[in-house]
Amino acid sequence: MLRNAMEPWHLVVLLVVCLLVFGSKKLPDMARSLGKSARILKSEAKAMRAEEPDPGTSPH
């Protein structure tokens, strides 16, 4: 049913719709802020993993 859900022409249509809705001037800023948010999320997740106690040791 969903075997080939995303084909290349779907991405083209999505890009055209985004250009029409947001305009060509706002898209680079939106992509930049999305990339910055993804980097922050990745670094926070990495920091949380580093703070976890070792499951092999007992806290008591």
PECORUR-V854129 format. One record per helix or strand of 3 or more residues. SS is the DSSP state (a for helix, b for strand). FROM is the first residue (numbers start at 1). TO is the last residue. If there is no record, write none. Layout:
SS;FROM;TO / SS;FROM;TO
This chain:
a;8;22 / a;24;51
